[in-house]
Amino acid sequence: MPSRGRVVPNQQLQNTILEMIARGDGLKETVDYLCLSVEKMFPDLVCSVLLLDDGCVRHLSGPSLPGFYTQAIDGTRIGPSVGSCGTAAYTGVPVVVTDIETHPYWEHYRSKALQAGLRACWSTPMLSSGKVLGTFAFYYKVPRDPSPEEERIVAACVHLCALAIERDQRVAERQRLAQTDALTQLPNRSSFNEAIAQLEKGSSTWGLLLADVDNLKLINDRFGHLAGDDLIRAIAERASDLGEGCRAFRLGGDEFAILIDCEDRSGLVAAAERLIASMKTPVMCFGQPILPSITIGGDLTASDKTPQQVHQNADYALYHAKERRRGGFIEYVSGLGSTIARRFRAIQDLSDALQDGRIDAFYQPVIDLATGRVSGLEALCRMQTRNGEVLAAGYFHEAMRDGQVAYELTRRMMETVAADAGRWLAAGVEFGRVGLNISGMDLYCGGLCERLTETFGAHGVPLGKVTVEVTESVYLDQRDQTVAQEIAEIRSAGMFIALDDFGTGFASLTHLLSVPVDILKIDRTFVQRVANEQAGAVIIRGLIDIAHGLGIRVVAEGIETEEQARSLAAFGCQRGQGFLFSRPLDRQATLAFLEQRRPPLAATPVTG
């Protein structure tokens, strides 16, 4: 028998339990082994171990207790008179009840205990740094007090159980942290991947929403990353509050995922609509009021889809939504993947061409319809394939929907056009103004006017020789006033703004009052109708009259016949471009064209 000073029931048992803890055996397996070992030493008692969880006791181990009893006490809220264990967990001190049948602590629980053959209970709280982890209890089959030897054994068992519980909690916390996003406390990408893997094993119907935060880079650049972090946290909170059956994850950066338990697409759409609606309230981000905006793509599972296919489809839908419905939701439909795949191929081809130096500028002259002289040039991007074929921008138009690729293409074209214009000016060749097409990304990133000023200035080209051409979709997208501000800075620097392809989108002349331009370029679809269709002629005449009334120059695009040119001139259109005058030309052919159309020395150059 161990001496009174020892605090272990058996050195071999202690070593065994410590080994089980060290090698990471399951908590229940370890504690069950300890309880059974102690019960073998003392056949007249029964061990019980409960964990404390949010103010309630949870059954961990009691291998010799009947199931009806463990179920009855599991989840019981602790208190000052809640049996032996509930009271010990509440007070943090041991509680000995020598007779369950008569003790007031057991008033509400004695019938179950007596039915289980339990007549006395001694419960000891397990502590860690003053915090109660749970209780270790001896139940006796007869009314009695614990013996001194049992007291020594319980001291050792409480210590061993506390070690096992603490280790289990540390492991659980490490696992939680490994599967939790530190910024938002949402489950992270690893947890999402596990959830998807579990769904693959089931047969339930579910949906997936993928969401990207709009303009996060702009907010980080303008207000700092602390503001961006506040925005991410606010969106995470709203995404996690979509209701029962919705699980939100942060995949990283500005990406979120929401798994939805739903029977059909109506549940998917409803969740997406709730998420978008939740963004209507501004949030304070590092002292700045910001209205959150997210773009969502989604898909619903089906019998012929794997979870991985659902994920990919939702990704396709999100990509499409970012291009066509930013701030909204697009559900995946059959065929969308092929469209996105073509876009990816175009992006890859254009990226390779940029890297290989196979991007160059061609120029189409803008002609004064009255004199036939050159009043300007439009720089058009051309891509050369590896076998030498030259492709127009229409081939890689889809690639321009990728912001980073579009930004790099503008940078390359800006440098090329500035260098060409500088050489022509140095040679005394007049070309009026040269137009450079820009993308939405160039405006959203900010600093476009500064980039233009530096690039053209480095080649000795005055900004008064530069026209910046934007499309209707870019022109009308005035999020956070960024577009309007950039356009104002460009015009203040002396450059012109041209609204390209006017009439093909959603622009109207009323928009020119809020974000004015210097040049309207009427799209070729109107020009082709000017000679043969009365309605087309009326519309163009009206556009020209209103534009002139606002002090805006007009350029007609896509002129192919003399009749079209004469009609446009008769309506008051002063300038045009198209195959009637010249196809887009490389720089050598452009120089020859300019030399051929060089005005007499006494003449004043036409600009516009």
Number of C-alpha atoms within 10 A of each C-alpha: 6 12 9 9 7 13 18 19 21 17 11 10 15 16 11 15 20 17 13 18 22 12 8 14 14 13 20 17 12 22 25 20 18 20 23 18 15 21 17 11 11 11 11 12 19 22 24 23 27 27 23 23 13 10 15 20 23 21 21 20 24 21 18 14 17 13 11 12 16 20 12 13 20 15 18 18 18 21 17 13 18 20 26 27 31 28 23 28 33 21 16 19 16 18 21 21 23 19 19 26 19 12 15 15 21 19 14 11 17 20 14 16 23 15 12 15 15 22 21 25 29 24 28 24 29 30 20 14 6 8 11 20 22 32 32 28 28 21 26 23 16 16 15 16 15 17 9 10 14 15 13 18 17 23 17 18 24 20 17 21 26 21 19 24 22 17 16 18 13 12 13 12 13 12 12 15 14 15 19 20 19 12 13 18 16 22 21 23 20 16 20 20 13 12 14 18 13 11 15 14 9 8 10 13 16 23 26 29 30 29 32 22 20 16 18 21 16 16 19 15 14 12 15 14 16 14 22 23 20 20 27 22 17 18 23 19 15 16 27 16 15 19 11 9 12 19 20 23 26 28 20 12 11 19 17 24 26 25 21 22 18 20 14 14 17 11 16 23 19 13 24 27 14 15 24 21 12 17 18 11 10 15 17 13 22 16 11 13 13 18 13 21 22 23 24 31 27 31 27 27 21 16 8 6 13 14 21 13 14 22 23 16 25 28 23 25 26 28 23 24 23 22 13 13 14 19 18 19 26 24 23 22 13 7 9 14 18 11 12 17 13 14 19 15 14 19 22 15 16 25 20 15 18 17 10 11 12 17 22 21 22 20 24 22 27 29 25 21 22 13 12 13 22 28 23 28 25 22 24 20 21 22 22 17 15 11 6 9 8 14 14 14 14 10 12 20 14 17 23 20 20 18 17 15 18 22 19 15 21 19 16 17 22 20 16 18 26 23 17 17 24 20 15 17 15 13 9 10 15 22 27 20 25 26 26 23 19 21 21 19 21 22 22 22 17 17 12 18 21 13 14 21 17 12 19 22 14 14 18 16 21 18 18 16 19 27 25 25 25 24 20 18 15 17 25 19 14 15 10 12 11 16 22 18 14 20 23 16 15 21 19 11 14 14 23 24 23 26 26 22 21 24 20 15 11 10 17 13 15 9 13 17 10 10 15 20 24 20 22 23 21 23 18 20 15 22 22 18 16 23 18 11 11 11 12 17 20 12 14 23 19 13 21 23 17 13 18 15 10 15 12 18 19 24 26 29 23 20 21 17 14 12 13 20 24 14 16 25 17 13 17 15 24 21 26 28 28 20 14 14 19 17 13 23 18 16 17 11 13 19 18 12 15 20 14 10 14 16 16 8 7 6 8 8 15 17 18 26
